[in-house]
């Protein structure tokens, strides 16, 4: 059996903008071959945490290590497949041209591209749309193309910000099958979501609310710990516990 190593390590992280604290006391470890879902409402700090892990923001306090490298470190970005919450695509190019452009930027060779573009397009069900201009894509199609771009370089780490927003349930299931396959190859996946069904697909879950980690563990561990049936109920109960703790402080 392949020995797992830690792809991401976050220790005592504090992050903010100016005097505003956005994240406090975040501790997180993600092993190779693991899928971790960050759950929380808008404004909870999920995207800020991802930006710090990727090295876009320097920690106010604490440390972040990715692939055995202290962040920020620009060289590590080449080893991360990133899907942003907002699509960053070229509308004047076709879907295929976008994949080719971003793949080339990530160091994918022409020979690799010939194999990976059809595969990535197939995962997100864009096979028949690759020659269409992105300006004619729907919002959901743009999300799917952004995910295909994250997959194109076959990176050891995928970071996906709200990857299933605007995607129908059948395709969502297909995408999750591919993500599990990628993880089975020993690659690491970190994603943010507020879709509780996505959280239940992950190996581990971290729930963030008001800039704090309020619960962390496998879906089975969390539902057992809180004695509830679903991850959504875990989040609601953990949130009530956080509010009660703050009132008592």
C-alpha positions in Angstrom: 0.0 0.0 0.0 1.3 3.5 -0.9 2.4 5.5 2.1 0.5 8.8 2.3 2.3 12.0 2.9 0.9 15.4 3.8 0.3 17.6 0.8 -1.0 20.6 2.7 -0.2 21.6 6.3 -1.7 24.7 7.9 -0.6 25.6 11.5 -2.2 28.2 13.7 -3.1 30.4 10.7 -4.4 33.9 11.2 -5.3 35.9 8.2 -6.9 39.3 7.6 -6.9 42.5 5.7 -5.6 45.6 7.6 -7.0 45.4 11.1 -9.9 43.0 10.1 -9.3 39.4 11.1 -10.9 37.0 8.5 -9.4 33.7 9.7 -8.2 32.8 13.2 -6.5 29.7 14.6 -6.9 27.5 11.5 -5.1 24.1 11.7 -5.4 21.8 8.7 -3.6 18.7 7.3 -4.5 17.2 3.9 -2.7 13.9 2.9 -1.9 12.8 -0.6 -4.8 10.9 -2.0 -7.3 12.8 0.2 -10.3 14.9 -0.8 -11.1 17.7 1.7 -14.2 19.9 1.5 -14.2 23.3 3.1 -17.8 24.1 4.0 -19.2 27.4 5.0 -21.5 30.3 4.0 -20.4 33.2 1.8 -18.0 35.4 3.7 -16.9 32.7 6.1 -13.3 32.8 5.0 -13.1 29.8 2.6 -11.7 31.7 -0.4 -9.3 33.6 1.8 -8.0 30.3 3.2 -7.5 28.9 -0.4 -5.7 32.1 -1.4 -3.4 31.8 1.5 -2.7 28.1 0.8 -1.9 29.0 -2.8 0.5 31.7 -1.7 -1.6 34.6 -3.0 -1.7 36.0 0.5 1.0 35.9 3.1 -0.1 34.6 6.5 -0.6 37.3 9.2 0.5 34.6 11.7 1.1 30.9 11.6 2.4 28.9 8.6 1.3 27.1 5.4 3.3 24.3 3.8 2.3 22.9 0.4 4.2 19.9 -1.2 6.9 20.3 1.5 7.4 24.0 0.6 6.7 26.9 2.8 4.2 29.3 1.2 4.2 31.7 -0.5 6.3 30.2 -3.2 5.6 31.0 -6.9 7.2 27.8 -8.2 4.6 25.6 -6.4 1.8 27.2 -8.4 2.9 25.2 -11.4 2.0 22.0 -9.5 -1.5 23.2 -8.5 -4.5 22.9 -10.7 -6.7 25.8 -9.7 -10.4 26.5 -10.4 -11.4 30.0 -9.2 -14.8 30.9 -8.0 -15.0 33.5 -10.9 -14.3 32.1 -14.4 -11.2 33.6 -15.9 -11.6 32.6 -19.6 -11.0 34.2 -23.0 -14.4 34.8 -24.6 -12.8 35.5 -28.0 -11.3 32.0 -28.1 -13.0 28.6 -28.5 -13.2 26.1 -25.6 -10.4 24.1 -27.3 -8.2 27.2 -27.7 -8.7 28.1 -24.0 -7.6 24.6 -23.0 -4.7 24.7 -25.3 -3.6 28.2 -24.1 -3.8 27.4 -20.4 -2.3 24.0 -20.9 0.7 25.5 -22.6 1.0 28.1 -19.8 1.2 25.1 -17.4 3.9 23.3 -19.3 1.7 20.7 -21.1 3.4 19.5 -24.3 1.6 19.3 -27.6 1.7 15.5 -27.4 0.2 15.5 -23.9 -2.4 18.0 -25.0 -3.7 15.7 -27.8 -4.6 13.2 -25.1 -5.6 15.4 -22.2 -7.9 17.9 -24.0 -10.4 15.1 -25.0 -10.2 13.5 -21.6 -10.7 16.8 -19.6 -13.5 17.8 -22.0 -15.2 14.4 -21.6 -15.1 14.6 -17.8 -17.1 17.9 -17.9 -19.3 16.9 -20.9 -18.0 19.5 -23.3 -16.9 17.2 -26.1 -19.3 18.6 -28.6 -18.7 22.3 -27.6 -14.9 22.6 -27.8 -15.0 24.5 -31.2 -17.6 27.0 -30.0 -16.5 30.5 -28.8 -16.6 30.9 -25.1 -18.6 34.1 -25.5 -21.5 31.8 -26.6 -21.1 29.5 -23.6 -23.7 29.5 -20.8 -22.6 30.2 -17.2 -22.7 26.4 -16.4 -20.6 25.6 -19.5 -18.0 28.2 -18.4 -17.8 26.6 -15.0 -17.2 23.2 -16.6 -14.5 24.6 -18.9 -12.8 26.2 -15.9 -12.8 22.7 -14.2 -11.3 21.1 -17.4 -8.5 23.7 -17.4 -7.7 22.8 -13.8 -7.4 19.2 -14.8 -5.4 19.7 -18.0 -1.9 19.6 -16.5 -2.6 16.5 -14.4 -1.2 18.2 -11.2 -0.5 16.6 -7.9 -2.8 19.1 -6.1 -6.2 20.3 -7.3 -7.8 23.4 -5.6 -11.4 23.9 -6.7 -13.4 26.9 -5.5 -17.2 26.0 -5.7 -16.7 23.5 -8.6 -20.3 22.3 -8.9 -22.1 25.6 -8.9 -24.4 25.8 -11.9 -23.9 22.1 -12.8 -26.8 19.7 -13.1 -27.0 16.7 -10.7 -26.2 14.0 -13.3 -23.0 15.8 -14.5 -22.1 16.6 -10.8 -22.2 12.8 -10.1 -19.9 12.2 -13.2 -17.5 14.9 -12.0 -17.3 13.3 -8.5 -16.5 9.9 -10.0 -13.6 11.5 -11.8 -12.4 13.3 -8.6 -12.5 10.1 -6.7 -10.5 8.4 -9.5 -7.9 11.3 -9.4 -7.6 10.9 -5.6 -7.2 7.1 -5.9 -4.1 7.9 -8.0 -2.5 9.6 -4.9 -3.4 13.2 -5.9 -4.8 15.7 -3.4 -8.0 17.6 -3.8 -9.1 20.6 -1.8 -12.5 22.2 -2.6 -14.8 24.7 -1.2 -18.6 24.3 -1.3 -21.8 25.2 0.3 -23.5 22.2 -1.3 -23.9 19.7 1.5 -24.1 16.7 -1.0 -20.5 17.6 -2.1 -19.3 17.6 1.5 -20.7 14.0 1.9 -18.6 12.9 -1.1 -15.3 14.1 0.5 -13.0 12.1 2.6 -12.7 14.8 5.2 -14.6 18.0 6.0 -13.7 21.3 7.6 -16.5 23.6 8.5 -15.7 27.3 8.6 -18.0 29.9 10.1 -17.2 33.5 11.1 -13.5 32.8 10.3 -13.2 29.9 12.6 -13.1 26.1 12.1 -16.1 24.9 14.0 -15.9 21.2 13.1 -13.5 18.9 11.3 -13.3 15.1 10.5 -14.7 12.5 8.2 -18.4 12.8 7.3 -19.1 9.6 9.3 -17.1 10.9 12.3 -19.0 14.2 12.4 -22.5 12.8 12.1 -21.6 10.3 14.9 -20.0 13.0 17.1 -23.1 15.3 16.8 -25.6 12.4 16.8 -27.3 13.6 13.6 -28.1 12.1 10.2 -26.6 14.6 7.8 -23.6 16.9 7.3 -26.1 19.8 7.0 -27.3 19.1 10.5 -23.7 18.9 11.8 -23.1 22.4 10.4 -26.2 23.8 12.0 -25.4 22.3 15.4 -21.8 23.3 15.3 -22.9 26.8 14.4 -25.2 26.9 17.4 -22.4 25.6 19.6 -20.1 28.4 18.3 -22.8 31.1 19.1 -23.3 29.7 22.6 -19.5 29.6 23.2 -19.2 33.3 22.1 -22.1 34.3 24.4 -20.4 32.7 27.3 -17.0 34.4 26.7 
